[in-house]
Amino acid sequence: MRRLTFIKHARQLGFPVEAVRALLALSDEPERPCDEADTLAADQLAAVDGKIASLQALQAELRRMVEAACHGKVSDCRVIDVLSDHAACQHHIPEGHAQLGFQA
């Protein structure tokens, strides 16, 4: 039960399956230094920070689109313009963020 709880918690924190396996293996060797576990946690934190930055940029672009609403005809619509022409978008989605629902 303890291992299942460990796995569930690690996955809730977003650790990839490979990292969970490595962390489980480390937990089986309590006398080993925890440098590898620290590195895995730091890598996951960096990944989360990157996702947060992408989400904030996405939020800012959506906010610009909504605030520029024309309340007129679709031909003058900022939302349609940005979605039709990526060059009009100030936001870029980095590769590898498809898991957040983004498409590059």
N, C-alpha and C positions, 0 to 999 in steps of 0.2 A: 504494500500500500504506500509505503514511504517513497519508493521509486516512481510510482505513478503520480504521486503528488508533486514530486520533484520535476518530472517531465511536463506535467500540466502547467506548473508555475513558470518554468523556463519558456514554454511555448507562449504563454500569456504575455511574457516580457518580450516576445518577438524573436527569440533566439532561433536561428535556423536549425533544422534537424541535425546537421553535422555537428554543430556546436553543442547541442544537447547531448549527443552521443559522447563527445569529448568530455563534457562536464560530468556526465555519469561515470565515465571511466576514471576521471580524477577523484570523484567522490568515493570510489572503491579503494583508493590508495591514500588514506588520510595522512601519511607521513611525508608525502611528496610536497615540494614547495608549490605555492598556489599561483606562481607567475603566469602559468598558462591560463588559469581561470580568470585572472585579472585581465589578461590580454583579450580573452574572448568577451568579457564584459565591456571592456573599453571599445572593442570593435562594434559591439551591438549598440553601445551608446552613440558612437559616431554614425552608425546607420540610422538610428532614430533621429539624431540631430539633422541629418541630411533630409529625411522625410519631412520633418517639421519645417525646415527651410523651404522645401518644395511646396508644402501645403500653404505656408504663409505667402509665397509668391503667387500661388494659384488664387488664394483668397484676395490678394491685392488686385489681380487682374479682373476677377469677377466683380469686385467692388467698383473698379473703374468702368466696367461695362454697364453695371446697373446705374451708377451715378451719372453716366453719360446718356441715359435713356432719353430718346427724342420725343416720346409721347406723340409722335406723328405717324408718318407712313413707314412701312417696312423698308422702302427704298432709302430712308435716312437713318435706319436703325443701327446703332453702334454694335449691338449684340450680333446681328447678322453680318455686319462688316468684319468684325474680328474673327468670327467663326469661318467666314468665307476666305479670308486672307490672313494667313499666319503672320505675315510681315506686320500687320496692324496690331498684333498681340505683343505686349511687353513682357510676357511670361514665357519661359522655356522650361519644358519638363525634361530633366536629365534621364538618360537611359537607365533602365533598371527600376523605375518607379511604377511599373505597370501594376504591381501588387496593391497599390493605393487606388487603383481604378484609373490611372492616367494612361493616356496613349501618347506616345512620342510622335 
